[in-house]
Amino acid sequence: MLAVDLVSSAVSAPTSEVISQTVEAIFETVAAANDVLVKKDTFKELATYVVRVVPILRELNKKTVVHSESLNNVMEILNREIRAAKQLTLECSKRNKVFLLMNCRHIVKRLEDIMREISRALSLLPLSSLDLSSGIIEEIEKLCDNMQRAEFRAAIAEEEILDKIESGIQERNMDRSYANNLLVLIAEAVGISTERSVLKKELEEFRSEIENARLRKDQAEAIQMEQIIALLERADAASSPREKEMKYIIKRKSLGGQPLEPLQSFICPITREVMVDPVETSSGQTFERSAIEKWFADGNRSCPLTMTSLDTSILRPNKTLRQSIEEWKDRNTMIMIASLKSKLQSEEDEEVLHCLGELLDLCKERDLHKEWVILENYIPILIQLLGVKNPEIRNHALVNLCILVKDSDDAKERINKADNGIESIVRSLGRRVEERKLAVALLLELSKSNLIREQIGKVQGSILLLVTMSNSDDNRAARDARELLENLSFSDQNVIQMAKANYFTHLLQRLSAGPEDVKMAMASNLAEMELTDHNKESLIEGGVLSPLLYLVSHGDIPIKTVAVKALRNLSSLPKNGLQMIREGAERPLLDLLFNLSSSLSSLREYLAATIMHLAMSVSLESSQTPVSFLESDEDILKLFSLINLMGPNVQKSIIRTFHTLCQSPSAISIKTKLIQSSAIQVLVQLCENDDLNLRANAVKLFSCLVEGGSESTTILEHVNQKCIETILKIIKASDDEEEIASAMGIISNLPEIPVITQWLVDAGTLPAVFSFLQNGKQNGPHKNQLIENAVGAICRFTVSTNLEWQKSAAEAGIIPLFVQLLESGTSLTKKRAAISLSRFSESSPQLSRSLPNRKGFCCFSAPPETGCPVHGGICGIVSSFCLVEADAVGPLVRILGEPDPGACEASLDALLTLIEGERLHTGSKVLTDANAIPPIIKFLVQPYPSLQEKALHALERMFRLLEFKQKFGSLAQMPLVDLTQRGSGSVKSMAARILAHLNVLHDQSSYF
């Protein structure tokens, strides 16, 4: 709810103050929109609209001197509606998710109303008197139009859920399966787990909303939520099995032990039977709907009881009576279920069979009856009946158990806890045909529980019996047995037992030599199995690969499809992927993909995904004998060209294939071939794709291709200002941290030519990228990559050839932040930060201001201003980019001692800017005070030629000065002597020249 006092105070304030408050509320709304729990896209759309109001408000604040009443009215509406939007957004980020889903229609209606009001307010602006720019006026008109047209709706899935809830409440649906399915739909819609504990917690929070509604004295809302709770509490997740059992026992004990006769009012006067759907006629009498409708259909127009004339169009449902009848039926059914238990323990087989039949009919009638049978603890009794001699009783017991465990975790758990429960069912696998069928069907349902899978496999002989059944001529039983074996294969121990029972050998034989329908069935079996990595490895080692590849090459399309699907399943383990490449899987898979018709989309997706898995296995390969994959130029071009012809799933797999290969040992070759084949052009287009996952994969590959700066001319052919703007939009709008990092990587690695950097400046790239560093937004698994690429992207704005770009970067606060990153960043971050600081420092001499001349009598003047120890003038971080003022010298010196040569060299470059030209003496003193000279000398003995040469050049200049020659000459002498003996030509000559400065060698030495 809006706080009235806040709105009132805003309205009474001066218009400029109200504008400021409204702008602040807009930004708070935009920030809160990222945290909403439902309707995220809708709130993001709202945020995109309201943020467009900010430039308009700022323009109003600049232009208006005397504020008119009409402007005050506009600001009153805007302030009120923006605050309402903020309040609604905040509530939708804090309230219970289920509650928000139940209110999603109200939420979207409220959002739409807010949009309409904001649009109306903007349309009331007195534009003629405000002297606004034509651009702002055009934006106001466009924004008004867009907001008027905007339509917010509950999603189809949300509407279906709300319809199901309304239907369930009206029909008083008490079925547990209905509530379970409804709760799963709700969980999927609001993005929560379907785990029982999570669902129970959400329902408990939803219950608390009822109390909140009562406190708000909103009785209508409280009643509505109570009805929803009554519907959902039938679900398994609403309460624990123990809670349900206690509730059931208390209710059943309160009923007594004898069923009640129906009340006379329950009996239809026409049928003389208890009514199911009682309706009231215009005479006030109640009948069964079907009976009175037949009475009317036969031509009767009078009441069957009173014979008074009736209006046949009036039949009112008697809900109260119907509810009483249902409660009476439930009471008697509950008593009946309890009374049947003793009859199951009769010594008369006929009575036991009759009782089992009654029990089965009750369970089939309603889910609620199944739940009562379970809570009445029938399962241990039914398990005991599996041990009797009469096979008919055993079959009936299995049928009852099957219907009880269907969609009931509680029933499954009770069977698992029953004495010899699983063992008794497994024993039935070795009996008569009908009993075997029922037993395997029951075990198949039980195997949906992870815990029971393990138990089934542990029963001695269970796997062998199932393998035998999987080979039987009974198609239904064999199929159930194979499906059960698939479920059991989640356990490595079960797979070992299956191997001992020759199950996999049997699969292979059927794949190679069986009839077409058997091949299809066996390949489908392998395609659908959800295997552990150990099981996948066992199958490949067992020789399943060759028959599958044979089917890929020689089977018809349906068989090829399931064979490729099986290969996709197995290839997700990198070790298997390598083995598949070694056994020649690449060629048949590529040939099939290249030659398929466009209508076979599923097979294309399986092929592309399998090829992607093979590529991933190559990138992870670490053995001494590396495998080669996708090395043919023709294959690379053909595969990449499919991106233009395929659907999004295939496109994603192909892009991920190349992204993976671009990080493999053959990366340079792959990148070059892709860039030369116009891959950049395709990826630039995909960066605008509406499929966010596809776009993210395209951005990642794009970033990978431009990394390193190779083929820059080809890249520039396809990168224009629109492309830059698209990349920046991704950085601002994406929720994928890796995609954002990759987009920044593109900016970081594009060639540093002025026109591209100017496009980036015009697009507002610098503040957008810098905000990720400044606000600490990076906190996920790609944090380091994001920071590295953000620093790299900013680096291009620090080139010393463009002072304007440098000033913009410095004013944004980049220099202090980069100094911090010298201490805390990765090696690459430190390197890029040091490069930027080096470029800034190159501009410092021309920006350092001279000290003012002192005038007047010295005794009355202020103390003399101290100049920069390097540049001699007045320096600052923002005004002259001075490294000394930024406290960057110490961190840069510390990097010189780190193991990464790239970071060391960048830091050395930055430090050496302090001794350029006439700053040699002052800069050398600063470096000396920072203890920079010893690590520079150490570079002379390290195996990095570039560092050696830069260190030599620096020392050669510093050792021209007596002060530094005396202080550090002895420390550098031995490394220099070593270089004169072992160094390359230029290094040897430079080392000798320094030794001459140190009076160790004569100026005419042969080393020069």
Secondary structure by P-SEA (a helix, b strand, c coil): cccaaaaaaaaaccaaaaaaaaaaaaaaaaaaccccccaaaaaaaaaaaaaaaaaaaaaaaaccccccaaaaaaaaaaaaaaaaaaaaaaaaacccaaaaaaaaaaaaaaaaaaaaaaaaaaaacccccccccaaaaaaaaaaaaaaaabbbbccaaaaaaaaaaaaaaaaccccaaaaaaaaaaaaaaacccccaaaaaaaaaaaaaaaaaaaaacaaaaaaaaaaaaaaaccccccccaaaaaaaaaaaaaaacccccccccccccccccccccbbbbccccccccaaaaaaaaaacccccccccccccccccccaaaaaaaaaaaaaaaaaaaaaaaccccccccaaaaaaaaaaaaaaaaacaaaaaaaaaacaaaaaaaacccccaaaaaaaaaaaaaaacccaaaaaaaaaccaaaaaaaaaccccaaaaaaaaaaaaaaaccaaaaaaaaaccaaaaaaaaaaaccaaaaaaaaaaaaaaacccaaaaaaaaaaaaaaaaaaaaccccaaaaaaaaaaaaaccccaaaaaaaaaacaaaaaaaaaccccaaaaaaaaaaaaaaaccaaaaaaaaaacaaaaaaaaaacccccaaaaaaaaaaaaaaaaaaaaaccccccccccccaaaaaaaaaccccccaaaaaaaaaaaaaaaaccaaaaaaaaaaaaaaaaaaaaaccccaaaaaaaaaaaaaaaaccccccccccccccaaaaaaaaaaaaccccaaaaaaaaaaaacccccaaaaaaaaaaaaaaaaaaaaaaccccccaaaaaaaaaaaaaccccccccaaaaaaaaaaaaaaaaaaaaccccaaaaaaaaaaaaaaaaaccccccccccccccccccccccccccccccccccccccccccccaaaaaaaacccccaaaaaaaaaaaaccccccaaaaaaaaaaaacaaaaaaaaaacccaaaaaaaaaaaaaaaccaaaaaaccccaaaaaaaaaccccaaaaaaaaaaaaaacccccccccc
